[in-house]
Amino acid sequence: MPADQFHPWIWDAARTFWESKHYRKAVDVAANAVNAHTQAKVGRTDVFDTDLMNQVFTDKPKSGQVYLRLPGDQTDLTIKSRNRALRPFAEGCFSGIRNHAAHEHGPDWDEQKALECLAALSILARWIDECAVMRGT
């Protein structure tokens, strides 16, 4: 799987570090890009990373709260299932991938590990990019 085919948010952020074989840093900056694009999409800079993902993918948005949903008939079981998966997947990407990349010290990651992490972040980026911005009532 070529890294340069990942979602543009991921590859545009990671490319310089990837090409210079700084794999852990490539993953870190890719996750930061997902965070920044999500903040821009929902118009919020007061929260970030896991907290941002939990708030934008909440099951029960508060009145006036901006949140994200995949497009389609929201009563359709497939759409409901996909939307329900967004929050835990996004939380896992930030808690399990981004935090690990940002806070681990020692030898750099090998290319395969980093590629797998970028793939997960690319899926998340694609889903966020597809989402519609909604407002709680």
A tleap script that builds the chain and sets N, CA, C and O, in Angstrom:
source leaprc.protein.ff14SB
mol = sequence {
  NMET PRO ALA ASP GLN PHE HIE PRO TRP ILE
  TRP ASP ALA ALA ARG THR PHE TRP GLU SER
  LYS HIE TYR ARG LYS ALA VAL ASP VAL ALA
  ALA ASN ALA VAL ASN ALA HIE THR GLN ALA
  LYS VAL GLY ARG THR ASP VAL PHE ASP THR
  ASP LEU MET ASN GLN VAL PHE THR ASP LYS
  PRO LYS SER GLY GLN VAL TYR LEU ARG LEU
  PRO GLY ASP GLN THR ASP LEU THR ILE LYS
  SER ARG ASN ARG ALA LEU ARG PRO PHE ALA
  GLU GLY CYS PHE SER GLY ILE ARG ASN HIE
  ALA ALA HIE GLU HIE GLY PRO ASP TRP ASP
  GLU GLN LYS ALA LEU GLU CYS LEU ALA ALA
  LEU SER ILE LEU ALA ARG TRP ILE ASP GLU
  CYS ALA VAL MET ARG GLY CTHR
}
set mol.1.N position { 0.844 -1.167 0.000 }
set mol.1.CA position { 0.000 0.000 0.000 }
set mol.1.C position { 0.898 1.242 0.000 }
set mol.1.O position { 1.653 1.450 0.950 }
set mol.2.N position { 0.829 2.057 -1.036 }
set mol.2.CA position { 1.679 3.248 -1.087 }
set mol.2.C position { 1.137 4.364 -0.192 }
set mol.2.O position { -0.045 4.702 -0.258 }
set mol.3.N position { 1.988 4.919 0.623 }
set mol.3.CA position { 1.580 5.972 1.559 }
set mol.3.C position { 1.064 7.206 0.837 }
set mol.3.O position { 0.205 7.915 1.362 }
set mol.4.N position { 1.569 7.471 -0.347 }
set mol.4.CA position { 1.155 8.683 -1.050 }
set mol.4.C position { -0.273 8.609 -1.599 }
set mol.4.O position { -0.754 9.568 -2.202 }
set mol.5.N position { -0.939 7.496 -1.398 }
set mol.5.CA position { -2.327 7.351 -1.819 }
set mol.5.C position { -3.313 7.548 -0.670 }
set mol.5.O position { -4.524 7.445 -0.870 }
set mol.6.N position { -2.809 7.827 0.523 }
set mol.6.CA position { -3.689 8.088 1.660 }
set mol.6.C position { -4.436 9.405 1.445 }
set mol.6.O position { -4.111 10.188 0.553 }
set mol.7.N position { -5.436 9.622 2.281 }
set mol.7.CA position { -6.212 10.860 2.209 }
set mol.7.C position { -5.252 12.051 2.207 }
set mol.7.O position { -4.240 12.023 2.907 }
set mol.8.N position { -5.550 13.091 1.437 }
set mol.8.CA position { -4.625 14.228 1.344 }
set mol.8.C position { -4.273 14.876 2.689 }
set mol.8.O position { -3.152 15.355 2.856 }
set mol.9.N position { -5.197 14.902 3.644 }
set mol.9.CA position { -4.859 15.464 4.948 }
set mol.9.C position { -3.691 14.708 5.555 }
set mol.9.O position { -2.830 15.301 6.206 }
set mol.10.N position { -3.660 13.410 5.345 }
set mol.10.CA position { -2.630 12.557 5.935 }
set mol.10.C position { -1.316 12.695 5.167 }
set mol.10.O position { -0.277 13.008 5.748 }
set mol.11.N position { -1.373 12.463 3.882 }
set mol.11.CA position { -0.138 12.460 3.106 }
set mol.11.C position { 0.491 13.845 3.022 }
set mol.11.O position { 1.713 13.968 3.107 }
set mol.12.N position { -0.316 14.887 2.856 }
set mol.12.CA position { 0.246 16.236 2.782 }
set mol.12.C position { 1.005 16.590 4.058 }
set mol.12.O position { 2.042 17.251 3.998 }
set mol.13.N position { 0.502 16.158 5.200 }
set mol.13.CA position { 1.171 16.439 6.473 }
set mol.13.C position { 2.396 15.551 6.675 }
set mol.13.O position { 3.436 16.024 7.134 }
set mol.14.N position { 2.279 14.283 6.339 }
set mol.14.CA position { 3.315 13.296 6.670 }
set mol.14.C position { 4.454 13.217 5.663 }
set mol.14.O position { 5.530 12.721 5.995 }
set mol.15.N position { 4.248 13.679 4.481 }
set mol.15.CA position { 5.168 13.429 3.363 }
set mol.15.C position { 6.629 13.741 3.668 }
set mol.15.O position { 7.489 12.883 3.471 }
set mol.16.N position { 6.925 14.930 4.138 }
set mol.16.CA position { 8.319 15.321 4.374 }
set mol.16.C position { 8.992 14.381 5.366 }
set mol.16.O position { 10.125 13.952 5.151 }
set mol.17.N position { 8.298 14.064 6.443 }
set mol.17.CA position { 8.877 13.175 7.456 }
set mol.17.C position { 8.974 11.747 6.933 }
set mol.17.O position { 9.943 11.042 7.214 }
set mol.18.N position { 7.968 11.323 6.173 }
set mol.18.CA position { 7.979 9.973 5.618 }
set mol.18.C position { 9.162 9.792 4.666 }
set mol.18.O position { 9.903 8.813 4.752 }
set mol.19.N position { 9.319 10.737 3.773 }
set mol.19.CA position { 10.394 10.628 2.782 }
set mol.19.C position { 11.778 10.701 3.407 }
set mol.19.O position { 12.740 10.179 2.843 }
set mol.20.N position { 11.892 11.345 4.570 }
set mol.20.CA position { 13.180 11.399 5.272 }
set mol.20.C position { 13.313 10.276 6.305 }
set mol.20.O position { 14.243 10.262 7.111 }
set mol.21.N position { 12.363 9.337 6.264 }
set mol.21.CA position { 12.364 8.134 7.109 }
set mol.21.C position { 12.227 8.428 8.610 }
set mol.21.O position { 12.761 7.701 9.448 }
set mol.22.N position { 11.512 9.491 8.925 }
set mol.22.CA position { 11.148 9.819 10.304 }
set mol.22.C position { 9.692 9.371 10.485 }
set mol.22.O position { 8.769 10.186 10.477 }
set mol.23.N position { 9.516 8.080 10.644 }
set mol.23.CA position { 8.187 7.484 10.568 }
set mol.23.C position { 7.269 7.854 11.736 }
set mol.23.O position { 6.097 8.166 11.521 }
set mol.24.N position { 7.777 7.825 12.951 }
set mol.24.CA position { 6.934 8.181 14.098 }
set mol.24.C position { 6.464 9.628 13.979 }
set mol.24.O position { 5.300 9.923 14.249 }
set mol.25.N position { 7.344 10.519 13.583 }
set mol.25.CA position { 6.978 11.932 13.432 }
set mol.25.C position { 5.968 12.100 12.298 }
set mol.25.O position { 5.082 12.949 12.388 }
set mol.26.N position { 6.085 11.318 11.250 }
set mol.26.CA position { 5.111 11.379 10.156 }
set mol.26.C position { 3.709 11.047 10.669 }
set mol.26.O position { 2.731 11.690 10.288 }
set mol.27.N position { 3.624 10.053 11.525 }
set mol.27.CA position { 2.338 9.674 12.107 }
set mol.27.C position { 1.829 10.782 13.024 }
set mol.27.O position { 0.646 11.119 12.988 }
set mol.28.N position { 2.694 11.341 13.829 }
set mol.28.CA position { 2.317 12.417 14.748 }
set mol.28.C position { 1.749 13.609 13.985 }
set mol.28.O position { 0.674 14.102 14.329 }
set mol.29.N position { 2.447 14.077 12.961 }
set mol.29.CA position { 1.967 15.257 12.239 }
set mol.29.C position { 0.699 14.942 11.439 }
set mol.29.O position { -0.142 15.820 11.245 }
set mol.30.N position { 0.558 13.711 10.982 }
set mol.30.CA position { -0.666 13.327 10.283 }
set mol.30.C position { -1.864 13.394 11.234 }
set mol.30.O position { -2.927 13.891 10.862 }
set mol.31.N position { -1.692 12.900 12.445 }
set mol.31.CA position { -2.777 12.977 13.433 }
set mol.31.C position { -3.090 14.431 13.774 }
set mol.31.O position { -4.254 14.801 13.925 }
set mol.32.N position { -2.056 15.248 13.895 }
set mol.32.CA position { -2.276 16.669 14.168 }
set mol.32.C position { -3.045 17.330 13.030 }
set mol.32.O position { -3.850 18.230 13.265 }
set mol.33.N position { -2.801 16.889 11.801 }
set mol.33.CA position { -3.530 17.429 10.657 }
set mol.33.C position { -5.007 17.050 10.729 }
set mol.33.O position { -5.870 17.877 10.436 }
set mol.34.N position { -5.304 15.818 11.112 }
set mol.34.CA position { -6.701 15.406 11.274 }
set mol.34.C position { -7.371 16.292 12.314 }
set mol.34.O position { -8.497 16.748 12.117 }
set mol.35.N position { -6.680 16.533 13.415 }
set mol.35.CA position { -7.206 17.400 14.459 }
set mol.35.C position { -7.492 18.798 13.905 }
set mol.35.O position { -8.580 19.335 14.110 }
set mol.36.N position { -6.523 19.385 13.207 }
set mol.36.CA position { -6.672 20.750 12.691 }
set mol.36.C position { -7.808 20.854 11.672 }
set mol.36.O position { -8.585 21.808 11.708 }
set mol.37.N position { -7.907 19.889 10.775 }
set mol.37.CA position { -8.981 19.914 9.770 }
set mol.37.C position { -10.348 19.728 10.426 }
set mol.37.O position { -11.335 20.324 9.995 }
set mol.38.N position { -10.402 18.907 11.459 }
set mol.38.CA position { -11.672 18.717 12.170 }
set mol.38.C position { -12.063 19.990 12.896 }
set mol.38.O position { -13.220 20.406 12.845 }
set mol.39.N position { -11.103 20.616 13.574 }
set mol.39.CA position { -11.388 21.881 14.245 }
set mol.39.C position { -11.925 22.911 13.254 }
set mol.39.O position { -12.907 23.598 13.534 }
set mol.40.N position { -11.274 23.013 12.092 }
set mol.40.CA position { -11.715 23.971 11.077 }
set mol.40.C position { -13.120 23.633 10.570 }
set mol.40.O position { -13.940 24.527 10.359 }
set mol.41.N position { -13.386 22.366 10.380 }
set mol.41.CA position { -14.685 21.943 9.849 }
set mol.41.C position { -15.818 22.317 10.790 }
set mol.41.O position { -16.883 22.744 10.345 }
set mol.42.N position { -15.594 22.158 12.090 }
set mol.42.CA position { -16.662 22.439 13.055 }
set mol.42.C position { -16.538 23.826 13.682 }
set mol.42.O position { -17.373 24.210 14.501 }
set mol.43.N position { -15.506 24.579 13.306 }
set mol.43.CA position { -15.345 25.942 13.810 }
set mol.43.C position { -15.011 26.021 15.284 }
set mol.43.O position { -15.492 26.908 15.990 }
set mol.44.N position { -14.173 25.079 15.761 }
set mol.44.CA position { -13.805 25.064 17.177 }
set mol.44.C position { -12.300 24.891 17.324 }
set mol.44.O position { -11.694 24.030 16.687 }
set mol.45.N position { -11.713 25.720 18.169 }
set mol.45.CA position { -10.303 25.547 18.516 }
set mol.45.C position { -10.127 25.438 20.026 }
set mol.45.O position { -9.003 25.425 20.528 }
set mol.46.N position { -11.238 25.359 20.742 }
set mol.46.CA position { -11.182 25.292 22.198 }
set mol.46.C position { -10.957 23.877 22.720 }
set mol.46.O position { -10.636 23.699 23.895 }
set mol.47.N position { -11.119 22.877 21.870 }
set mol.47.CA position { -10.870 21.481 22.239 }
set mol.47.C position { -10.049 20.828 21.139 }
set mol.47.O position { -10.033 21.302 20.003 }
set mol.48.N position { -9.369 19.741 21.476 }
set mol.48.CA position { -8.530 19.072 20.490 }
set mol.48.C position { -8.375 17.607 20.831 }
set mol.48.O position { -8.733 17.152 21.918 }
set mol.49.N position { -7.827 16.881 19.866 }
set mol.49.CA position { -7.497 15.467 19.993 }
set mol.49.C position { -8.690 14.639 20.471 }
set mol.49.O position { -9.785 14.768 19.923 }
set mol.50.N position { -8.497 13.803 21.470 }
set mol.50.CA position { -9.545 12.876 21.909 }
set mol.50.C position { -10.797 13.615 22.348 }
set mol.50.O position { -11.905 13.190 22.019 }
set mol.51.N position { -10.650 14.706 23.080 }
set mol.51.CA position { -11.805 15.464 23.547 }
set mol.51.C position { -12.604 16.016 22.363 }
set mol.51.O position { -13.834 15.970 22.366 }
set mol.52.N position { -11.911 16.530 21.364 }
set mol.52.CA position { -12.585 17.025 20.163 }
set mol.52.C position { -13.372 15.908 19.489 }
set mol.52.O position { -14.539 16.087 19.141 }
set mol.53.N position { -12.730 14.753 19.307 }
set mol.53.CA position { -13.394 13.639 18.634 }
set mol.53.C position { -14.625 13.174 19.405 }
set mol.53.O position { -15.663 12.888 18.809 }
set mol.54.N position { -14.510 13.100 20.727 }
set mol.54.CA position { -15.661 12.686 21.530 }
set mol.54.C position { -16.810 13.676 21.428 }
set mol.54.O position { -17.977 13.285 21.433 }
set mol.55.N position { -16.479 14.959 21.336 }
set mol.55.CA position { -17.539 15.967 21.248 }
set mol.55.C position { -18.179 16.029 19.865 }
set mol.55.O position { -19.398 16.163 19.759 }
set mol.56.N position { -17.384 15.937 18.809 }
set mol.56.CA position { -17.985 16.061 17.466 }
set mol.56.C position { -18.714 14.792 17.042 }
set mol.56.O position { -19.540 14.827 16.129 }
set mol.57.N position { -18.418 13.680 17.691 }
set mol.57.CA position { -19.100 12.429 17.353 }
set mol.57.C position { -20.020 11.948 18.469 }
set mol.57.O position { -20.346 10.763 18.538 }
set mol.58.N position { -20.438 12.855 19.338 }
set mol.58.CA position { -21.330 12.493 20.433 }
set mol.58.C position { -22.635 11.896 19.916 }
set mol.58.O position { -23.127 12.265 18.850 }
set mol.59.N position { -23.178 10.973 20.688 }
set mol.59.CA position { -24.476 10.386 20.358 }
set mol.59.C position { -25.625 11.318 20.738 }
set mol.59.O position { -26.722 11.236 20.184 }
set mol.60.N position { -25.349 12.203 21.693 }
set mol.60.CA position { -26.402 13.079 22.206 }
set mol.60.C position { -25.908 14.523 22.233 }
set mol.60.O position { -25.528 15.030 23.289 }
set mol.61.N position { -25.911 15.188 21.074 }
set mol.61.CA position { -25.449 16.576 21.055 }
set mol.61.C position { -26.376 17.483 21.863 }
set mol.61.O position { -27.596 17.314 21.869 }
set mol.62.N position { -25.766 18.438 22.537 }
set mol.62.CA position { -26.537 19.421 23.301 }
set mol.62.C position { -27.115 20.450 22.339 }
set mol.62.O position { -26.661 20.580 21.203 }
set mol.63.N position { -28.102 21.165 22.800 }
set mol.63.CA position { -28.714 22.205 21.990 }
set mol.63.C position { -27.652 23.207 21.540 }
set mol.63.O position { -26.920 23.760 22.361 }
set mol.64.N position { -27.577 23.431 20.243 }
set mol.64.CA position { -26.606 24.364 19.680 }
set mol.64.C position { -25.225 23.789 19.428 }
set mol.64.O position { -24.405 24.430 18.771 }
set mol.65.N position { -24.948 22.601 19.933 }
set mol.65.CA position { -23.631 21.984 19.759 }
set mol.65.C position { -23.427 21.525 18.322 }
set mol.65.O position { -24.295 20.878 17.735 }
set mol.66.N position { -22.277 21.865 17.769 }
set mol.66.CA position { -21.929 21.421 16.425 }
set mol.66.C position { -21.363 20.001 16.527 }
set mol.66.O position { -20.544 19.708 17.398 }
set mol.67.N position { -21.813 19.127 15.625 }
set mol.67.CA position { -21.331 17.748 15.609 }
set mol.67.C position { -21.300 17.252 14.172 }
set mol.67.O position { -21.780 17.936 13.267 }
set mol.68.N position { -20.744 16.079 13.958 }
set mol.68.CA position { -20.570 15.528 12.615 }
set mol.68.C position { -21.337 14.217 12.453 }
set mol.68.O position { -21.409 13.395 13.366 }
set mol.69.N position { -21.909 14.050 11.253 }
set mol.69.CA position { -22.577 12.801 10.909 }
set mol.69.C position { -22.284 12.481 9.443 }
set mol.69.O position { -22.196 13.375 8.601 }
set mol.70.N position { -22.136 11.209 9.165 }
set mol.70.CA position { -22.000 10.784 7.781 }
set mol.70.C position { -23.312 11.055 7.065 }
set mol.70.O position { -24.379 10.931 7.668 }
set mol.71.N position { -23.253 11.423 5.785 }
set mol.71.CA position { -24.487 11.752 5.066 }
set mol.71.C position { -25.341 10.520 4.788 }
set mol.71.O position { -24.859 9.387 4.803 }
set mol.72.N position { -26.593 10.770 4.541 }
set mol.72.CA position { -27.528 9.701 4.215 }
set mol.72.C position { -28.710 9.714 5.157 }
set mol.72.O position { -28.806 10.550 6.056 }
set mol.73.N position { -29.599 8.779 4.937 }
set mol.73.CA position { -30.796 8.644 5.759 }
set mol.73.C position { -30.374 8.213 7.161 }
set mol.73.O position { -29.920 7.088 7.368 }
set mol.74.N position { -30.527 9.111 8.103 }
set mol.74.CA position { -30.062 8.858 9.470 }
set mol.74.C position { -30.871 7.782 10.184 }
set mol.74.O position { -30.499 7.356 11.277 }
set mol.75.N position { -31.966 7.338 9.585 }
set mol.75.CA position { -32.724 6.233 10.169 }
set mol.75.C position { -32.317 4.884 9.568 }
set mol.75.O position { -32.711 3.834 10.075 }
set mol.76.N position { -31.533 4.914 8.494 }
set mol.76.CA position { -31.043 3.686 7.861 }
set mol.76.C position { -30.071 2.976 8.805 }
set mol.76.O position { -29.181 3.607 9.376 }
set mol.77.N position { -30.245 1.661 8.967 }
set mol.77.CA position { -29.420 0.920 9.929 }
set mol.77.C position { -27.930 0.974 9.605 }
set mol.77.O position { -27.107 1.035 10.519 }
set mol.78.N position { -27.569 0.954 8.336 }
set mol.78.CA position { -26.156 1.023 7.966 }
set mol.78.C position { -25.571 2.387 8.317 }
set mol.78.O position { -24.475 2.470 8.870 }
set mol.79.N position { -26.291 3.447 8.002 }
set mol.79.CA position { -25.825 4.806 8.334 }
set mol.79.C position { -25.733 4.960 9.848 }
set mol.79.O position { -24.755 5.504 10.362 }
set mol.80.N position { -26.738 4.489 10.553 }
set mol.80.CA position { -26.713 4.570 12.021 }
set mol.80.C position { -25.510 3.823 12.584 }
set mol.80.O position { -24.833 4.314 13.487 }
set mol.81.N position { -25.248 2.638 12.048 }
set mol.81.CA position { -24.122 1.828 12.510 }
set mol.81.C position { -22.790 2.521 12.231 }
set mol.81.O position { -21.918 2.563 13.098 }
set mol.82.N position { -22.635 3.059 11.035 }
set mol.82.CA position { -21.386 3.757 10.692 }
set mol.82.C position { -21.189 4.982 11.580 }
set mol.82.O position { -20.080 5.225 12.057 }
set mol.83.N position { -22.245 5.751 11.807 }
set mol.83.CA position { -22.130 6.933 12.669 }
set mol.83.C position { -21.782 6.536 14.101 }
set mol.83.O position { -21.004 7.218 14.769 }
set mol.84.N position { -22.357 5.437 14.568 }
set mol.84.CA position { -22.071 4.969 15.925 }
set mol.84.C position { -20.601 4.564 16.062 }
set mol.84.O position { -20.030 4.670 17.147 }
set mol.85.N position { -19.988 4.103 14.973 }
set mol.85.CA position { -18.588 3.673 15.001 }
set mol.85.C position { -17.601 4.834 14.974 }
set mol.85.O position { -16.438 4.653 15.333 }
set mol.86.N position { -18.029 6.000 14.564 }
set mol.86.CA position { -17.117 7.131 14.414 }
set mol.86.C position { -16.403 7.508 15.716 }
set mol.86.O position { -15.179 7.635 15.739 }
set mol.87.N position { -17.164 7.685 16.792 }
set mol.87.CA position { -16.565 8.163 18.033 }
set mol.87.C position { -15.525 7.195 18.598 }
set mol.87.O position { -14.407 7.622 18.888 }
set mol.88.N position { -15.842 5.918 18.765 }
set mol.88.CA position { -14.809 5.043 19.327 }
set mol.88.C position { -13.611 4.860 18.389 }
set mol.88.O position { -12.483 4.703 18.857 }
set mol.89.N position { -13.840 4.878 17.085 }
set mol.89.CA position { -12.710 4.750 16.162 }
set mol.89.C position { -11.817 5.982 16.256 }
set mol.89.O position { -10.594 5.864 16.334 }
set mol.90.N position { -12.432 7.163 16.248 }
set mol.90.CA position { -11.659 8.406 16.349 }
set mol.90.C position { -10.917 8.488 17.678 }
set mol.90.O position { -9.754 8.888 17.718 }
set mol.91.N position { -11.585 8.113 18.763 }
set mol.91.CA position { -10.940 8.120 20.074 }
set mol.91.C position { -9.750 7.163 20.083 }
set mol.91.O position { -8.695 7.488 20.628 }
set mol.92.N position { -9.916 6.000 19.489 }
set mol.92.CA position { -8.824 5.036 19.411 }
set mol.92.C position { -7.655 5.559 18.606 }
set mol.92.O position { -6.499 5.341 18.968 }
set mol.93.N position { -7.946 6.248 17.517 }
set mol.93.CA position { -6.861 6.808 16.700 }
set mol.93.C position { -6.053 7.837 17.484 }
set mol.93.O position { -4.829 7.887 17.362 }
set mol.94.N position { -6.721 8.647 18.278 }
set mol.94.CA position { -5.987 9.669 19.032 }
set mol.94.C position { -5.354 9.101 20.297 }
set mol.94.O position { -4.201 9.406 20.601 }
set mol.95.N position { -6.083 8.290 21.027 }
set mol.95.CA position { -5.516 7.730 22.261 }
set mol.95.C position { -4.466 6.663 21.979 }
set mol.95.O position { -3.447 6.589 22.666 }
set mol.96.N position { -4.715 5.849 20.981 }
set mol.96.CA position { -3.827 4.717 20.721 }
set mol.96.C position { -2.735 4.959 19.701 }
set mol.96.O position { -1.704 4.287 19.728 }
set mol.97.N position { -2.946 5.914 18.797 }
set mol.97.CA position { -1.947 6.178 17.758 }
set mol.97.C position { -1.280 7.525 17.981 }
set mol.97.O position { -0.061 7.591 18.140 }
set mol.98.N position { -2.053 8.591 17.994 }
set mol.98.CA position { -1.466 9.926 18.111 }
set mol.98.C position { -0.681 10.086 19.406 }
set mol.98.O position { 0.454 10.562 19.384 }
set mol.99.N position { -1.269 9.694 20.536 }
set mol.99.CA position { -0.568 9.860 21.815 }
set mol.99.C position { 0.718 9.033 21.850 }
set mol.99.O position { 1.743 9.486 22.360 }
set mol.100.N position { 0.655 7.854 21.319 }
set mol.100.CA position { 1.826 6.975 21.268 }
set mol.100.C position { 2.925 7.612 20.418 }
set mol.100.O position { 4.094 7.614 20.806 }
set mol.101.N position { 2.547 8.148 19.261 }
set mol.101.CA position { 3.536 8.775 18.370 }
set mol.101.C position { 4.114 10.046 18.977 }
set mol.101.O position { 5.306 10.319 18.836 }
set mol.102.N position { 3.283 10.811 19.642 }
set mol.102.CA position { 3.728 12.102 20.181 }
set mol.102.C position { 4.576 11.970 21.433 }
set mol.102.O position { 5.448 12.805 21.677 }
set mol.103.N position { 4.340 10.942 22.228 }
set mol.103.CA position { 4.967 10.889 23.548 }
set mol.103.C position { 5.988 9.776 23.732 }
set mol.103.O position { 6.640 9.699 24.774 }
set mol.104.N position { 6.133 8.920 22.740 }
set mol.104.CA position { 7.114 7.841 22.865 }
set mol.104.C position { 8.518 8.380 22.577 }
set mol.104.O position { 8.706 9.228 21.705 }
set mol.105.N position { 9.464 7.887 23.303 }
set mol.105.CA position { 10.868 8.247 23.079 }
set mol.105.C position { 11.623 6.976 22.709 }
set mol.105.O position { 11.125 5.867 22.903 }
set mol.106.N position { 12.806 7.144 22.184 }
set mol.106.CA position { 13.599 5.983 21.811 }
set mol.106.C position { 13.702 5.852 20.314 }
set mol.106.O position { 13.489 6.819 19.583 }
set mol.107.N position { 14.026 4.661 19.854 }
set mol.107.CA position { 14.226 4.466 18.416 }
set mol.107.C position { 12.964 4.780 17.622 }
set mol.107.O position { 11.842 4.637 18.109 }
set mol.108.N position { 13.183 5.207 16.395 }
set mol.108.CA position { 12.057 5.505 15.518 }
set mol.108.C position { 11.277 4.227 15.228 }
set mol.108.O position { 11.779 3.121 15.425 }
set mol.109.N position { 10.050 4.395 14.760 }
set mol.109.CA position { 9.225 3.258 14.383 }
set mol.109.C position { 9.706 2.688 13.059 }
set mol.109.O position { 10.330 3.379 12.254 }
set mol.110.N position { 9.405 1.420 12.853 }
set mol.110.CA position { 9.710 0.856 11.539 }
set mol.110.C position { 8.614 1.282 10.562 }
set mol.110.O position { 7.521 1.688 10.958 }
set mol.111.N position { 8.936 1.180 9.295 }
set mol.111.CA position { 8.055 1.664 8.237 }
set mol.111.C position { 6.686 0.978 8.260 }
set mol.111.O position { 5.667 1.640 8.061 }
set mol.112.N position { 6.646 -0.309 8.494 }
set mol.112.CA position { 5.373 -1.042 8.479 }
set mol.112.C position { 4.433 -0.565 9.582 }
set mol.112.O position { 3.246 -0.347 9.338 }
set mol.113.N position { 4.960 -0.405 10.787 }
set mol.113.CA position { 4.134 0.065 11.903 }
set mol.113.C position { 3.556 1.439 11.575 }
set mol.113.O position { 2.366 1.683 11.776 }
set mol.114.N position { 4.398 2.329 11.072 }
set mol.114.CA position { 3.947 3.676 10.743 }
set mol.114.C position { 2.925 3.655 9.610 }
set mol.114.O position { 1.953 4.410 9.636 }
set mol.115.N position { 3.140 2.802 8.627 }
set mol.115.CA position { 2.215 2.692 7.502 }
set mol.115.C position { 0.833 2.260 7.981 }
set mol.115.O position { -0.178 2.796 7.528 }
set mol.116.N position { 0.788 1.303 8.883 }
set mol.116.CA position { -0.477 0.836 9.431 }
set mol.116.C position { -1.180 1.954 10.205 }
set mol.116.O position { -2.400 2.095 10.121 }
set mol.117.N position { -0.424 2.735 10.945 }
set mol.117.CA position { -1.011 3.858 11.687 }
set mol.117.C position { -1.539 4.927 10.735 }
set mol.117.O position { -2.629 5.463 10.937 }
set mol.118.N position { -0.763 5.233 9.695 }
set mol.118.CA position { -1.228 6.209 8.705 }
set mol.118.C position { -2.492 5.717 8.008 }
set mol.118.O position { -3.371 6.518 7.690 }
set mol.119.N position { -2.595 4.426 7.767 }
set mol.119.CA position { -3.798 3.877 7.130 }
set mol.119.C position { -5.029 4.110 8.004 }
set mol.119.O position { -6.081 4.509 7.506 }
set mol.120.N position { -4.897 3.862 9.303 }
set mol.120.CA position { -6.022 4.097 10.213 }
set mol.120.C position { -6.393 5.577 10.226 }
set mol.120.O position { -7.573 5.922 10.175 }
set mol.121.N position { -5.396 6.446 10.296 }
set mol.121.CA position { -5.666 7.879 10.293 }
set mol.121.C position { -6.282 8.326 8.975 }
set mol.121.O position { -7.101 9.245 8.956 }
set mol.122.N position { -5.904 7.697 7.887 }
set mol.122.CA position { -6.473 8.032 6.587 }
set mol.122.C position { -7.956 7.678 6.529 }
set mol.122.O position { -8.756 8.438 5.983 }
set mol.123.N position { -8.317 6.547 7.080 }
set mol.123.CA position { -9.736 6.176 7.145 }
set mol.123.C position { -10.495 7.215 7.950 }
set mol.123.O position { -11.556 7.677 7.529 }
set mol.124.N position { -9.960 7.585 9.104 }
set mol.124.CA position { -10.608 8.591 9.941 }
set mol.124.C position { -10.736 9.911 9.188 }
set mol.124.O position { -11.800 10.529 9.204 }
set mol.125.N position { -9.671 10.345 8.533 }
set mol.125.CA position { -9.714 11.604 7.783 }
set mol.125.C position { -10.785 11.555 6.698 }
set mol.125.O position { -11.531 12.517 6.515 }
set mol.126.N position { -10.862 10.447 5.987 }
set mol.126.CA position { -11.848 10.313 4.914 }
set mol.126.C position { -13.265 10.401 5.481 }
set mol.126.O position { -14.125 11.073 4.912 }
set mol.127.N position { -13.500 9.728 6.591 }
set mol.127.CA position { -14.837 9.776 7.186 }
set mol.127.C position { -15.181 11.183 7.659 }
set mol.127.O position { -16.289 11.663 7.419 }
set mol.128.N position { -14.253 11.839 8.322 }
set mol.128.CA position { -14.508 13.207 8.790 }
set mol.128.C position { -14.780 14.116 7.594 }
set mol.128.O position { -15.700 14.934 7.625 }
set mol.129.N position { -13.986 13.972 6.552 }
set mol.129.CA position { -14.167 14.783 5.349 }
set mol.129.C position { -15.543 14.568 4.737 }
set mol.129.O position { -16.137 15.508 4.210 }
set mol.130.N position { -16.057 13.347 4.799 }
set mol.130.CA position { -17.384 13.026 4.240 }
set mol.130.C position { -18.524 13.536 5.112 }
set mol.130.O position { -19.633 13.741 4.619 }
set mol.131.N position { -18.271 13.738 6.375 }
set mol.131.CA position { -19.340 14.095 7.305 }
set mol.131.C position { -19.951 15.456 7.017 }
set mol.131.O position { -19.302 16.379 6.523 }
set mol.132.N position { -21.229 15.532 7.351 }
set mol.132.CA position { -21.942 16.801 7.315 }
set mol.132.C position { -21.854 17.422 8.711 }
set mol.132.O position { -21.854 16.724 9.724 }
set mol.133.N position { -21.781 18.740 8.730 }
set mol.133.CA position { -21.791 19.478 9.998 }
set mol.133.C position { -23.251 19.681 10.399 }
set mol.133.O position { -24.059 20.201 9.631 }
set mol.134.N position { -23.563 19.257 11.620 }
set mol.134.CA position { -24.931 19.354 12.143 }
set mol.134.C position { -24.905 20.232 13.401 }
set mol.134.O position { -23.843 20.514 13.955 }
set mol.135.N position { -26.075 20.648 13.830 }
set mol.135.CA position { -26.181 21.433 15.066 }
set mol.135.C position { -27.303 20.844 15.905 }
set mol.135.O position { -28.418 20.635 15.427 }
set mol.136.N position { -26.982 20.578 17.175 }
set mol.136.CA position { -27.959 20.002 18.094 }
set mol.136.C position { -29.154 20.911 18.288 }
set mol.136.O position { -29.039 22.137 18.288 }
set mol.137.N position { -30.302 20.280 18.453 }
set mol.137.CA position { -31.538 21.062 18.641 }
set mol.137.C position { -32.045 20.971 20.053 }
set mol.137.O position { -33.070 21.568 20.380 }
savepdb mol mol.pdb
quit
